[in-house]
Amino acid sequence: MTSISHSALRAFHAVATEGSFTKAARTLNVTQPTLSGQVKGLEEQFGVRLFDRRKRKIELTDIGRNLLDITWRLFGLEAEAEQVLTAAKGLKRGHLRIGADAPYHSIPFLAAFNRRYPNVRLSMSIGNSLGLKADLIDQRFDVVIAADIGGDSKLHAFPFQEDYLIAFVDRAHPWARKRKIKLEELAGRRLVLREPASTTRRAFDAAIAKAGIQTGEILEIGSREAIREGVAAGLGIGIVARSEFGDDMRLKALEFEGPRIKSTEFVACLADRRGTPLVKAFLDVAKETAHDPRAQP
């Protein structure tokens, strides 16, 4: 029976998830020739091709995609085993990977967890809710903090905050003297919005579709920070969750008259991993923090 090198599988997994030999080598802290040799050795050992290598891009072959599904599970179980062993030391080590749709909601949870378990390494990536949910199911994250992510049998999730959408403009805009606007006033206006997969965008699109409103040109920008800069530069009217607006003095928040356009923030993990030590510890801290008014953004 042919044995498979763990380091070769780790090298393949890193290249497949990073989409680059250079990035993967940096992630694993090895030289690129070493990494390339490990992947090539795995291909030659089994007489397969795992990647289609083009000029500046690599793509997984069908066999590579099948193997990636397995390595996600393999390294997910490996991380779970580490968490079980870590529990014997009272959570004095380990690595918890967190995905979040915004820092505003998640930082209080991370800070509270870090105070209680200062030796556990934390890493956080920001994305939209749909992408975060997919990454959680694929075990790229241990925990996700995002809007409207509940309702999936594969996940264990609990809500911690209800939010709602507002519009905002730069201080030179004619609306800067207003406190509220009607949703209908956005008809024909140029808007600066997140990508269609974001929770904010999906909630907003549903609201204007229901109201039969046709907006003007839409400038799509992939981050809240960039949207804020675009609106401050006078590129259009922005839409954001109220809790994420911040205190930028260049901008003026505008509430919508009538029913609020709502979303709910959740903390979620895979249902079958909710009892693993690191995940359980984070969920417990998050529940305590969510019920502490001093910790709310």
Phi, psi and chi 1 to 4 in degrees:
 res  aa     phi    psi   chi1   chi2   chi3   chi4
   1 MET       -  129.9 -178.8  176.9  178.9      -
   2 THR   -78.4  126.7  -55.5      -      -      -
   3 SER   -87.9  150.6   61.8      -      -      -
   4 ILE  -107.6  131.8  -56.3  176.8      -      -
   5 SER   -71.5  127.0  164.4      -      -      -
   6 HIS   -61.8  -40.4 -178.1  -85.9      -      -
   7 SER   -66.4  -32.8   59.8      -      -      -
   8 ALA   -68.7  -40.7      -      -      -      -
   9 LEU   -64.5  -40.6  -75.8  177.1      -      -
  10 ARG   -63.2  -39.8  176.9   68.0   73.7 -179.9
  11 ALA   -64.6  -46.4      -      -      -      -
  12 PHE   -58.2  -47.2  159.6   78.2      -      -
  13 HIS   -60.7  -41.7 -174.1   79.2      -      -
  14 ALA   -64.4  -44.1      -      -      -      -
  15 VAL   -64.9  -42.7  174.5      -      -      -
  16 ALA   -65.1  -38.6      -      -      -      -
  17 THR   -82.4  -32.1   54.2      -      -      -
  18 GLU   -84.3  -22.7  -65.4  -70.1  -12.4      -
  19 GLY    73.4   17.3      -      -      -      -
  20 SER  -162.7  135.9  160.6      -      -      -
  21 PHE   -66.8  -36.9  -80.1   84.5      -      -
  22 THR   -64.2  -48.5  -58.0      -      -      -
  23 LYS   -65.4  -39.9  -68.8 -179.9 -179.1  178.3
  24 ALA   -64.0  -41.3      -      -      -      -
  25 ALA   -62.7  -38.8      -      -      -      -
  26 ARG   -66.4  -40.7 -168.1  179.7  -56.0  124.1
  27 THR   -62.8  -42.5  -62.5      -      -      -
  28 LEU   -87.0   -4.5  -63.6 -178.8      -      -
  29 ASN    59.9   45.9 -164.1   27.5      -      -
  30 VAL  -129.7  168.0  -61.5      -      -      -
  31 THR   -76.3  153.6   64.8      -      -      -
  32 GLN   -63.0  -40.3 -173.0  169.4  -28.2      -
  33 PRO   -60.1  -38.0  -26.7   36.4      -      -
  34 THR   -62.3  -46.8  -63.0      -      -      -
  35 LEU   -63.1  -47.2 -172.9   79.8      -      -
  36 SER   -59.8  -39.4  -61.0      -      -      -
  37 GLY   -65.1  -36.9      -      -      -      -
  38 GLN   -66.1  -44.2  -70.4  172.9  -31.6      -
  39 VAL   -66.5  -44.7  173.7      -      -      -
  40 LYS   -61.4  -40.7 -175.9  178.1  179.7 -179.1
  41 GLY   -62.3  -38.1      -      -      -      -
  42 LEU   -65.2  -42.1 -173.2   61.9      -      -
  43 GLU   -64.6  -44.3  -68.6  178.5  -43.6      -
  44 GLU   -69.6  -34.8  -69.2  178.6  -12.1      -
  45 GLN   -60.1  -37.7 -179.6 -178.5    2.4      -
  46 PHE  -110.3    3.1  -67.7   93.2      -      -
  47 GLY    63.3   42.1      -      -      -      -
  48 VAL  -128.4  167.8  -62.5      -      -      -
  49 ARG  -118.3  119.3 -168.0  176.6   74.7 -104.3
  50 LEU   -93.1  -26.8  -61.0  172.2      -      -
  51 PHE  -131.4  143.4  -63.6  100.9      -      -
  52 ASP   -93.0  115.7  -76.1  -33.1      -      -
  53 ARG   -97.2  116.9  -62.7  163.0  174.4   82.1
  54 ARG  -110.6 -173.8  -64.9 -177.0  170.2   84.9
  55 LYS   -51.9  -61.6  -71.9 -176.5  178.0 -179.5
  56 ARG  -124.8   23.3  -66.1 -170.5  176.8 -179.1
  57 LYS  -149.3  144.0 -173.9  178.0 -179.9 -178.0
  58 ILE  -121.6  146.3   60.2  169.6      -      -
  59 GLU  -133.0  144.0  -68.4 -178.2   -1.2      -
  60 LEU   -70.6  139.1  -75.6  164.3      -      -
  61 THR   -79.3  176.1   62.3      -      -      -
  62 ASP   -60.0  -42.1  -71.1  -19.3      -      -
  63 ILE   -64.8  -39.6  -66.0  174.2      -      -
  64 GLY   -61.6  -41.7      -      -      -      -
  65 ARG   -64.8  -40.3  -78.6 -170.3  -73.0  -88.6
  66 ASN   -64.2  -40.3  -69.8  -22.6      -      -
  67 LEU   -67.8  -36.8 -178.0   58.8      -      -
  68 LEU   -62.5  -39.9 -179.6   60.3      -      -
  69 ASP   -56.7  -39.2  -71.4  -20.7      -      -
  70 ILE   -72.8  -41.9  -65.6  169.8      -      -
  71 THR   -69.0  -30.0   55.8      -      -      -
  72 TRP   -59.5  -45.8  -87.9  123.1      -      -
  73 ARG   -67.6  -41.6  -62.8 -163.7  -62.0  -87.4
  74 LEU   -59.7  -51.6  171.6   65.8      -      -
  75 PHE   -77.2  -21.8  -66.6  120.1      -      -
  76 GLY   -66.9  -43.2      -      -      -      -
  77 LEU   -66.6  -35.8  -71.5  170.9      -      -
  78 GLU   -62.6  -43.4 -172.6  176.7  -81.5      -
  79 ALA   -65.1  -37.5      -      -      -      -
  80 GLU   -64.9  -41.5 -169.9  172.0  -27.1      -
  81 ALA   -62.0  -39.6      -      -      -      -
  82 GLU   -63.1  -38.5 -178.7 -178.9   -6.6      -
  83 GLN   -65.5  -40.2  -70.8 -171.8   19.3      -
  84 VAL   -62.0  -44.4  169.7      -      -      -
  85 LEU   -69.1  -35.2  -64.6  171.8      -      -
  86 THR   -62.9  -33.8  -63.2      -      -      -
  87 ALA   -59.5  -31.0      -      -      -      -
  88 ALA   -65.5  -20.6      -      -      -      -
  89 LYS  -100.8   12.8  -66.1 -172.9  175.3 -177.4
  90 GLY    70.0   38.3      -      -      -      -
  91 LEU    54.2   48.9  -67.9 -179.0      -      -
  92 LYS   -94.3    1.9  -67.8 -178.2  179.4  178.6
  93 ARG  -158.3  177.9   54.8  169.7  -63.0 -165.6
  94 GLY   122.9  173.6      -      -      -      -
  95 HIS  -138.9  119.9  178.7 -158.9      -      -
  96 LEU  -108.9  122.2 -169.4   68.0      -      -
  97 ARG   -99.5  123.8  -57.0  163.0  -58.4  163.8
  98 ILE  -121.9  133.9  -59.6  160.6      -      -
  99 GLY  -110.6  140.8      -      -      -      -
 100 ALA  -144.6  150.6      -      -      -      -
 101 ASP   -88.5  -10.7   63.0   -5.9      -      -
 102 ALA  -166.8  147.8      -      -      -      -
 103 PRO   -71.4  -24.4   24.5  -33.5      -      -
 104 TYR   -60.0  -41.6  -45.8   97.3      -      -
 105 HIS   -81.2  -33.6  -52.9  -55.9      -      -
 106 SER   -88.7  -32.1   51.7      -      -      -
 107 ILE   -57.9  -41.1  -68.2  -58.9      -      -
 108 PRO   -58.2  -37.0  -26.7   36.4      -      -
 109 PHE   -68.3  -43.6  -63.5  152.5      -      -
 110 LEU   -63.1  -41.6  -91.1   67.2      -      -
 111 ALA   -64.1  -43.5      -      -      -      -
 112 ALA   -65.2  -40.6      -      -      -      -
 113 PHE   -65.7  -42.0 -175.3   87.2      -      -
 114 ASN   -64.5  -35.7 -177.1   67.4      -      -
 115 ARG   -64.8  -36.7  -74.0 -167.5  -65.3  -89.5
 116 ARG   -82.6  -35.9 -172.0  170.9  -59.7 -178.4
 117 TYR  -128.6   71.4  -55.0  106.8      -      -
 118 PRO   -65.8  -17.7   24.2  -34.5      -      -
 119 ASN   -94.0   -3.3  -64.4  -43.8      -      -
 120 VAL   -84.8  128.7  173.3      -      -      -
 121 ARG   -78.5  132.0 -176.7  160.3   65.2   96.2
 122 LEU  -114.2  139.0  -60.9  174.2      -      -
 123 SER  -135.4  141.6   59.8      -      -      -
 124 MET  -133.7  136.4 -175.8  175.6   75.0      -
 125 SER  -121.5  144.8  -61.5      -      -      -
 126 ILE  -103.7  136.8  -57.1  -64.2      -      -
 127 GLY  -160.2 -173.9      -      -      -      -
 128 ASN   -90.2  163.4   63.3   57.7      -      -
 129 SER   -61.1  -41.7  -66.9      -      -      -
 130 LEU   -63.5  -44.9  -74.3  179.8      -      -
 131 GLY   -65.5  -38.8      -      -      -      -
 132 LEU   -65.9  -40.2  -68.6  170.6      -      -
 133 LYS   -63.2  -44.1 -179.2  177.1  179.1  179.9
 134 ALA   -62.8  -41.4      -      -      -      -
 135 ASP   -67.0  -34.3  -74.4  -16.4      -      -
 136 LEU   -66.2  -44.7  178.3   60.4      -      -
 137 ILE   -63.6  -34.6  -69.0  172.5      -      -
 138 ASP   -83.1    4.5  -73.8  -19.7      -      -
 139 GLN    66.5   27.1  -60.4 -174.0   40.3      -
 140 ARG   -76.6  -23.1  -68.5  177.8  174.1   88.5
 141 PHE  -125.8  155.4  -63.1  119.1      -      -
 142 ASP   -89.7  -35.6  -59.2  -56.8      -      -
 143 VAL  -141.2  145.7  178.2      -      -      -
 144 VAL  -128.3  140.4  158.4      -      -      -
 145 ILE  -120.2  107.0  -55.7  165.2      -      -
 146 ALA  -159.6  166.2      -      -      -      -
 147 ALA   -83.5  143.9      -      -      -      -
 148 ASP    50.2   47.0  -59.5  -31.7      -      -
 149 ILE  -108.4    1.9 -156.7  171.1      -      -
 150 GLY   -79.7 -178.3      -      -      -      -
 151 GLY    84.2   17.5      -      -      -      -
 152 ASP  -118.6  127.9 -170.0  -45.5      -      -
 153 SER   -64.0  -19.9   60.8      -      -      -
 154 LYS   -76.2  -15.2  -64.2  178.4 -177.7  177.2
 155 LEU  -113.1  150.4  -54.3 -179.0      -      -
 156 HIS  -107.7  122.8  166.6   70.1      -      -
 157 ALA  -142.8  148.8      -      -      -      -
 158 PHE  -136.6  141.0   67.4   87.9      -      -
 159 PRO   -79.9  145.6   29.3  -33.7      -      -
 160 PHE  -129.1  -12.5   67.3   87.9      -      -
 161 GLN  -162.2  137.6  177.1  177.0  -67.4      -
 162 GLU   -99.8  135.6 -170.8  173.8   81.0      -
 163 ASP  -126.6  172.5 -149.2  -16.4      -      -
 164 TYR  -149.1  159.9   61.3   95.7      -      -
 165 LEU   -89.9  148.3  -57.5 -169.2      -      -
 166 ILE  -133.4  165.0   61.2  168.6      -      -
 167 ALA  -101.3  162.0      -      -      -      -
 168 PHE  -151.1  150.9   65.4  101.7      -      -
 169 VAL  -135.1  166.7  -64.6      -      -      -
 170 ASP   -77.6  160.2   66.0  -78.9      -      -
 171 ARG   -67.0  -16.1  -70.0  -74.7  176.6  174.7
 172 ALA   -88.2   -6.9      -      -      -      -
 173 HIS   -71.3  144.6 -165.5  -78.3      -      -
 174 PRO   -57.1  -26.0  -25.3   34.0      -      -
 175 TRP   -81.6   -4.2  -71.2   -1.8      -      -
 176 ALA   -64.7  -16.9      -      -      -      -
 177 ARG   -89.2   -4.7  -72.0  173.3  -71.7 -176.6
 178 LYS   -88.6  161.3  -66.0 -172.9  176.3 -174.2
 179 ARG  -107.6  -32.6 -170.4  171.6   62.8   86.0
 180 LYS  -136.4  156.0  -68.2 -174.3  176.0 -176.9
 181 ILE  -135.8  162.2   62.0  168.8      -      -
 182 LYS   -88.5  147.1  -64.4  179.2  179.6  178.2
 183 LEU   -56.9  -35.2 -168.5   62.2      -      -
 184 GLU   -63.2  -22.9  -69.1   78.0    7.7      -
 185 GLU   -68.7  -11.8  -68.9 -177.9   71.4      -
 186 LEU   -81.1   -8.3  -64.4  178.2      -      -
 187 ALA   -57.5  127.5      -      -      -      -
 188 GLY    76.6   -0.8      -      -      -      -
 189 ARG   -88.2  148.5  -60.6  -80.8 -178.0  170.7
 190 ARG   -79.5  129.0 -173.0 -177.2 -165.9 -169.2
 191 LEU  -116.9  151.1  -55.3 -178.2      -      -
 192 VAL  -114.9  112.6 -174.7      -      -      -
 193 LEU  -130.9  161.1  -58.4  175.7      -      -
 194 ARG   -70.5  172.9  -73.3  -75.2  -57.4  -83.4
 195 GLU   -65.9  156.9   70.5  -79.2    3.8      -
 196 PRO   -57.8  -24.3  -27.3   35.7      -      -
 197 ALA   -79.8  -11.2      -      -      -      -
 198 SER   -73.7  151.1   77.1      -      -      -
 199 THR   -61.8  -43.1  -60.3      -      -      -
 200 THR   -57.3  -47.8  -59.4      -      -      -
 201 ARG   -64.7  -44.1  177.6   69.6  179.1  -85.0
 202 ARG   -64.5  -40.5  -73.6 -175.2  -72.5  125.6
 203 ALA   -66.2  -40.6      -      -      -      -
 204 PHE   -67.3  -45.7  177.2   72.3      -      -
 205 ASP   -59.4  -40.1  -75.0  -11.2      -      -
 206 ALA   -65.1  -38.0      -      -      -      -
 207 ALA   -67.9  -45.1      -      -      -      -
 208 ILE   -73.9  -29.3   60.7  171.9      -      -
 209 ALA   -66.3  -43.0      -      -      -      -
 210 LYS   -62.8  -36.3 -177.7  178.4  179.7 -179.6
 211 ALA   -84.2   -5.7      -      -      -      -
 212 GLY    68.9   34.5      -      -      -      -
 213 ILE   -97.6  133.2  -62.8  169.2      -      -
 214 GLN  -107.4  111.3 -176.7   67.1   45.7      -
 215 THR   -80.9  175.3   66.5      -      -      -
 216 GLY   -85.9 -150.1      -      -      -      -
 217 GLU   -60.1  142.8  179.8 -173.6   -4.8      -
 218 ILE  -114.9  123.4  -68.4  177.8      -      -
 219 LEU   -98.6  112.5  174.9   60.2      -      -
 220 GLU   -90.9  128.3  -71.3 -176.5    3.1      -
 221 ILE  -132.2  137.9  -58.0 -179.0      -      -
 222 GLY   -85.7    9.9      -      -      -      -
 223 SER  -148.5  151.8   76.2      -      -      -
 224 ARG   -64.8  -37.3  -66.5  170.4 -178.3   82.2
 225 GLU   -63.3  -42.7  -67.4   73.5   18.1      -
 226 ALA   -69.3  -35.2      -      -      -      -
 227 ILE   -62.4  -43.2  -73.3  176.3      -      -
 228 ARG   -59.5  -43.5 -172.8  177.1  -66.7  114.5
 229 GLU   -66.3  -38.2  -67.3  -56.9  -45.6      -
 230 GLY   -64.3  -43.2      -      -      -      -
 231 VAL   -67.1  -41.5  173.3      -      -      -
 232 ALA   -60.9  -28.8      -      -      -      -
 233 ALA   -85.1    1.3      -      -      -      -
 234 GLY    83.9   21.8      -      -      -      -
 235 LEU   -81.3  -11.2  -66.9  178.3      -      -
 236 GLY   158.1 -169.7      -      -      -      -
 237 ILE   -97.7  130.6  -59.5  164.2      -      -
 238 GLY   -97.1  156.9      -      -      -      -
 239 ILE  -127.0  132.1  -55.3  -66.4      -      -
 240 VAL  -152.4  159.4   70.8      -      -      -
 241 ALA   -69.0  142.3      -      -      -      -
 242 ARG   -56.7  -42.6 -177.3   66.1 -177.1   88.6
 243 SER   -69.6  -14.5   65.4      -      -      -
 244 GLU  -100.0    3.2  -61.2  169.1    0.9      -
 245 PHE   -68.3  -38.4  176.7   67.0      -      -
 246 GLY    80.2 -158.4      -      -      -      -
 247 ASP  -132.5   39.2   55.5    0.4      -      -
 248 ASP   -70.4  115.2 -167.5  -37.2      -      -
 249 MET   -69.9  -10.8  -61.8  -54.6  -65.3      -
 250 ARG   -77.5  -12.5  -58.6  172.4  -60.7  169.5
 251 LEU  -120.8  154.3  -54.5  172.1      -      -
 252 LYS  -124.9  124.9  173.6   65.8 -176.1  -61.1
 253 ALA   -80.6  142.7      -      -      -      -
 254 LEU  -130.4  117.9  -59.0  167.1      -      -
 255 GLU   -74.9  153.1  -57.8  -93.0  -10.7      -
 256 PHE   -91.5  135.1  -72.8  116.0      -      -
 257 GLU   -71.0  151.2  -67.0 -177.7    6.2      -
 258 GLY    86.9 -162.0      -      -      -      -
 259 PRO   -60.1  139.7  -21.6   32.6      -      -
 260 ARG   -76.1  148.3  -73.5  176.6  168.6  175.0
 261 ILE   -90.8  105.4  -52.6  170.2      -      -
 262 LYS  -101.8  157.5  -63.6  179.9 -179.8  179.9
 263 SER  -146.9  158.9   65.3      -      -      -
 264 THR  -122.2  131.9  -57.6      -      -      -
 265 GLU   -89.5  138.6  -67.2  -71.7  -32.7      -
 266 PHE  -126.1  154.5  -72.1   83.5      -      -
 267 VAL  -107.3  130.2  175.5      -      -      -
 268 ALA  -139.7  153.6      -      -      -      -
 269 CYS  -146.5  171.2   67.2      -      -      -
 270 LEU   -65.6  137.0  -71.0  175.8      -      -
 271 ALA   -58.9  -37.5      -      -      -      -
 272 ASP   -83.2    3.4   59.7    4.0      -      -
 273 ARG  -119.6    6.7  -61.3 -166.7   65.5 -168.2
 274 ARG   -65.3  -21.3   61.5 -175.7  -69.0 -168.4
 275 GLY   -94.4   -3.8      -      -      -      -
 276 THR   -69.1  146.4   57.3      -      -      -
 277 PRO   -54.3  -50.6  -28.8   36.6      -      -
 278 LEU   -65.6  -43.9  -82.0 -179.9      -      -
 279 VAL   -64.2  -46.9  172.4      -      -      -
 280 LYS   -60.4  -41.7 -177.9  178.8 -176.3  -56.7
 281 ALA   -62.0  -41.6      -      -      -      -
 282 PHE   -66.8  -42.7 -172.9   86.5      -      -
 283 LEU   -60.9  -41.9  -64.9  179.6      -      -
 284 ASP   -62.8  -44.8  -70.6  -15.4      -      -
 285 VAL   -64.6  -41.5  169.9      -      -      -
 286 ALA   -62.8  -41.1      -      -      -      -
 287 LYS   -64.5  -42.2  -72.3  176.2 -178.3  177.4
 288 GLU   -64.3  -43.7  -66.0  170.9   13.2      -
 289 THR   -67.2  -38.1  -54.3      -      -      -
 290 ALA   -64.0  -27.9      -      -      -      -
 291 HIS   -94.5    3.5  -70.9   93.4      -      -
 292 ASP   -98.9  107.4 -176.5   -8.4      -      -
 293 PRO   -56.2  -28.1  -20.9   31.7      -      -
 294 ARG   -69.1  -19.7  -65.5  168.9  -61.3  176.1
 295 ALA   -94.4   -4.5      -      -      -      -
 296 GLN   -75.4  140.5  -65.1  -55.5  -56.4      -
 297 PRO   -70.1      -   22.2  -29.1      -      -
